[in-house]
Amino acid sequence: MFNFKEPYLVAEISANHNGSIQKAKDIMKAAAENGANCIKLQTYTPQTMTIKSQRDEFLIKSGLWKGSTLWDLYENAQTPFEWHSELFSLAKDLKIDCFSTPFDESAVDLLEELNCPFYKIASFEITDLPLVKYIAEKNKPVIFSTGMAEKKNIDDVINTLCKYGIGKYAILHCVSGYPTPIHEVNLETIKLLKSEYGCEVGISDHTKGTLVSTLSVAYGVKIIERHFTKNRKESSPDSDFSLEPTELKKLSEDVNNAFKSLGKGMIQITESERENLKFRRSIYAVKKIHKGEKFTTQNIKRIRPNNGLLPKYYFQIINTSAKVDIEEGEPIKLEYTSLKKD
């Protein structure tokens, strides 16, 4: 698991269904039709996320969700538990993977009943080590995001996953800004994570557009997670930084082409280049040269096409004598000179 040979594109539905299971299904179908390899859900209820309180610390004071209480946000954004069975079943029909981010133990229990193939631990939950432990004990692979994380947080998650589970995990480089400013993405962190932890490192990208996700492929990223909606005009808590179908399709095409362009790191002549070898320069007679006459800068030149001696021999044959008569416009061959094969 998490040893993908090609890019693996995860479409995150999150709250983009706006409380409608039909919209959730429509989003899943659109994701499958436009290049996603996988659907990701979020599994929680407002009761498992927070409490209903008007205290100051429960009020969101900035960002996309400014003015809401935590309770109101999660009540509106939740994907109800009773939807999950239908959504997992639909993913199977669409021949697309489906997994989820559980936000408490009851969510894990539900997902276990649905045979969720692997789990995602959200950036906000990586410090909830009791939850990480509970997930690890299900002995399934785990993906976790690093938004707001310090190295100690990442180490704690990995140690817990290895101590209580099967220790199969992938890390998603993530910046928990919604949307993420382009100058804060810091793709170089991907190389650091790969070097430090030696595991599959992907990206959970909250920027607008597809540039960052596509660029990440050059850093060895194969798992790319993006929030997805059918139409950003149908405003939801996540719509502002979600991709629409045409963008997802372009992203799928671009990341796969970017991956193909990486190649294998070999210095070699490609098939598309071979036909053009003939247009390299070589040494030609530009005047008639008689047998015994010396080669000079006046009677030979380095020109296209590539039918004569390589230009590297030019200075070696200057002032040496031709062994045969050579016509103007004729390529200089090795046997016409006193040079020996090297």
Salt bridges, closest charged atoms under 4 A:
GLU12 OE1 - LYS40 NZ 2.38
ASP56 OD2 - LYS61 NZ 2.38
GLU57 OE2 - ARG55 NH2 2.81
GLU86 OE1 - LYS25 NZ 2.67
GLU112 OE2 - LYS140 NZ 3.01
GLU137 OE2 - LYS133 NZ 2.54
ASP155 OD2 - LYS151 NZ 2.91
ASP156 OD1 - LYS152 NZ 3.20
GLU188 OE1 - LYS191 NZ 2.85
GLU196 OE2 - LYS151 NZ 3.29
ASP205 OD2 - ARG226 NH1 3.02
GLU225 OE2 - LYS120 NZ 3.04
GLU234 OE1 - LYS23 NZ 3.65
ASP240 OD2 - LYS208 NZ 3.64
GLU244 OE1 - ARG232 NH2 3.96
GLU247 OE1 - ARG232 NH1 2.70
ASP254 OD2 - LYS250 NZ 2.56
GLU271 OE2 - ARG274 NE 3.32
GLU275 OE2 - LYS278 NZ 2.74
GLU327 OE2 - LYS288 NZ 2.72
ASP342 OD2 - LYS312 NZ 3.95
